[in-house]
Amino acid sequence: MKAFLAAVATMVVITAAAPFTLDRLGPSAAEAGSGSAVRLD
């Protein structure tokens, strides 16, 4: 039971921290591949 609760707590921490961490890493592939300098042939 302790292992299950530890796993659930770990998942909650990762889920809560993921958006903040990913925002700090930089633009997503969609943001990097779109804009005024992108050629659409």
DSSP file (Angstrom, degrees, kcal/mol; ACC not computed):
  #  RESIDUE AA STRUCTURE BP1 BP2  ACC     N-H-->O    O-->H-N    N-H-->O    O-->H-N    TCO  KAPPA ALPHA  PHI   PSI    X-CA   Y-CA   Z-CA
    1    1 A M     >        0   0    0      0, 0.0     4,-2.2     0, 0.0     5,-0.2   0.000 360.0 360.0 360.0 -35.6    0.0    0.0    0.0
    2    2 A K  H  >  +     0   0    0      1,-0.2     4,-2.2     2,-0.2     5,-0.2   0.890 360.0  51.7 -65.1 -38.2    2.9    2.4    0.7
    3    3 A A  H  > S+     0   0    0      2,-0.2     4,-2.2     1,-0.2    -1,-0.2   0.895 109.2  50.4 -65.9 -38.9    4.3    1.8   -2.7
    4    4 A F  H  > S+     0   0    0      2,-0.2     4,-2.4     1,-0.2    -2,-0.2   0.929 111.4  47.3 -64.5 -45.2    1.0    2.6   -4.4
    5    5 A L  H  X S+     0   0    0     -4,-2.2     4,-2.4     1,-0.2    -1,-0.2   0.875 111.4  51.4 -65.5 -36.6    0.6    5.8   -2.4
    6    6 A A  H  X S+     0   0    0     -4,-2.2     4,-2.2     2,-0.2    -1,-0.2   0.896 110.3  49.4 -65.8 -39.2    4.1    6.9   -3.2
    7    7 A A  H  X S+     0   0    0     -4,-2.2     4,-2.4     2,-0.2    -2,-0.2   0.911 111.5  48.4 -65.9 -42.0    3.4    6.3   -6.9
    8    8 A V  H  X S+     0   0    0     -4,-2.4     4,-2.1     2,-0.2    -2,-0.2   0.914 111.8  49.5 -64.3 -42.6    0.2    8.3   -6.8
    9    9 A A  H  X S+     0   0    0     -4,-2.4     4,-2.1     1,-0.2    -1,-0.2   0.893 110.6  50.6 -63.8 -39.3    2.0   11.1   -5.0
   10   10 A T  H  X S+     0   0    0     -4,-2.2     4,-2.5     1,-0.2     5,-0.2   0.912 109.4  50.6 -64.3 -42.8    4.8   11.1   -7.6
   11   11 A M  H  X S+     0   0    0     -4,-2.4     4,-2.6     1,-0.2    -2,-0.2   0.891 109.5  51.2 -62.7 -39.0    2.3   11.2  -10.4
   12   12 A V  H  X S+     0   0    0     -4,-2.1     4,-2.2     2,-0.2    -1,-0.2   0.920 111.2  47.5 -64.8 -43.2    0.6   14.2   -8.8
   13   13 A V  H  X S+     0   0    0     -4,-2.1     4,-2.2     2,-0.2    -2,-0.2   0.927 114.1  46.6 -64.5 -44.7    3.9   16.1   -8.5
   14   14 A I  H  X S+     0   0    0     -4,-2.5     4,-1.9     1,-0.2    -2,-0.2   0.916 112.7  50.0 -64.0 -42.7    4.9   15.3  -12.1
   15   15 A T  H  < S+     0   0    0     -4,-2.6    -1,-0.2    -5,-0.2    -2,-0.2   0.881 113.8  45.3 -63.8 -37.9    1.5   16.3  -13.4
   16   16 A A  H  < S+     0   0    0     -4,-2.2     4,-0.4    -5,-0.2    -1,-0.2   0.851 117.8  42.9 -74.1 -34.3    1.6   19.6  -11.5
   17   17 A A  H  X S+     0   0    0     -4,-2.2     4,-2.3    -5,-0.2     5,-0.2   0.708  94.4  80.9 -86.1 -20.7    5.2   20.5  -12.4
   18   18 A A  H  X S+     0   0    0     -4,-1.9     4,-2.8     1,-0.2     5,-0.3   0.903  89.7  49.0 -58.3 -49.2    5.0   19.5  -16.1
   19   19 A P  H  > S+     0   0    0      0, 0.0     4,-1.8     0, 0.0    -1,-0.2   0.906 114.1  46.1 -60.3 -40.1    3.3   22.7  -17.5
   20   20 A F  H  > S+     0   0    0     -4,-0.4     4,-1.4     2,-0.2    -2,-0.2   0.912 114.8  47.3 -67.7 -41.7    5.7   25.0  -15.7
   21   21 A T  H  X S+     0   0    0     -4,-2.3     4,-1.0     1,-0.2     3,-0.2   0.919 112.2  48.9 -65.9 -44.3    8.8   23.0  -16.7
   22   22 A L  H  X S+     0   0    0     -4,-2.8     4,-0.6     1,-0.2     3,-0.3   0.844 107.3  55.9 -67.4 -32.9    7.7   22.7  -20.4
   23   23 A D  H >< S+     0   0    0     -4,-1.8     3,-0.5    -5,-0.3    -1,-0.2   0.856 107.1  50.4 -65.5 -33.9    7.0   26.5  -20.6
   24   24 A R  H 3< S+     0   0    0     -4,-1.4    -1,-0.2     1,-0.2    -2,-0.2   0.717  98.2  67.8 -76.1 -20.6   10.6   27.2  -19.4
   25   25 A L  H 3< S-     0   0    0     -4,-1.0    -1,-0.2    -3,-0.3    -2,-0.2   0.733 108.8-109.1 -74.9 -21.7   12.1   24.9  -22.0
   26   26 A G    <<  -     0   0    0     -4,-0.6    -1,-0.3    -3,-0.5     0, 0.0  -0.769  56.6 -14.2 125.7-170.8   11.1   27.1  -25.0
   27   27 A P        -     0   0    0      0, 0.0     2,-0.1     0, 0.0    -4,-0.0  -0.266  63.9-117.7 -69.8 152.5    8.7   27.1  -27.8
   28   28 A S     >  -     0   0    0      1,-0.1     4,-2.4    -5,-0.0     5,-0.2  -0.272  32.8 -99.8 -78.4 172.8    6.9   24.0  -28.9
   29   29 A A  H  > S+     0   0    0      1,-0.2     4,-1.7     2,-0.2    -1,-0.1   0.867 124.6  53.5 -62.8 -36.2    7.4   22.4  -32.4
   30   30 A A  H  4 S+     0   0    0      2,-0.2    -1,-0.2     1,-0.2     4,-0.2   0.903 111.4  44.7 -66.2 -40.9    4.1   24.1  -33.5
   31   31 A E  H >4 S+     0   0    0      1,-0.2     3,-0.8     2,-0.2    -2,-0.2   0.875 114.2  49.1 -71.2 -36.8    5.3   27.5  -32.4
   32   32 A A  H 3< S+     0   0    0     -4,-2.4    -1,-0.2     1,-0.2    -2,-0.2   0.800 111.9  49.6 -72.3 -28.2    8.8   27.0  -33.9
   33   33 A G  T 3< S+     0   0    0     -4,-1.7     2,-0.4    -5,-0.2    -1,-0.2   0.298 105.5  63.9 -96.3   9.8    7.3   25.9  -37.2
   34   34 A S    <   +     0   0    0     -3,-0.8     2,-0.3    -4,-0.2     3,-0.1  -0.967  64.3  83.7-132.0 151.0    4.8   28.7  -37.7
   35   35 A G  S >  S-     0   0    0     -2,-0.4     3,-1.0     3,-0.1    -3,-0.0  -0.895  86.6 -60.2 147.4-176.0    5.3   32.4  -38.2
   36   36 A S  T 3  S+     0   0    0     -2,-0.3    -1,-0.1     1,-0.2     0, 0.0   0.725 125.6  56.2 -73.8 -21.4    6.0   35.0  -40.8
   37   37 A A  T 3  S+     0   0    0     -3,-0.1     2,-0.5     2,-0.1    -1,-0.2   0.377  83.7 102.2 -92.6   4.8    9.4   33.5  -41.8
   38   38 A V    <   -     0   0    0     -3,-1.0     2,-0.4     2,-0.0    -3,-0.1  -0.775  65.5-140.6 -94.3 127.6    8.0   30.0  -42.6
   39   39 A R        -     0   0    0     -2,-0.5     2,-0.7    -5,-0.0    -2,-0.1  -0.711   9.0-162.0 -86.9 133.2    7.6   29.1  -46.3
   40   40 A L              0   0    0     -2,-0.4    -2,-0.0     1,-0.1    -1,-0.0  -0.857 360.0 360.0-114.6  93.7    4.5   27.1  -47.2
   41   41 A D              0   0    0     -2,-0.7    -1,-0.1     0, 0.0    -2,-0.0   0.458 360.0 360.0 -87.1 360.0    5.2   25.6  -50.6
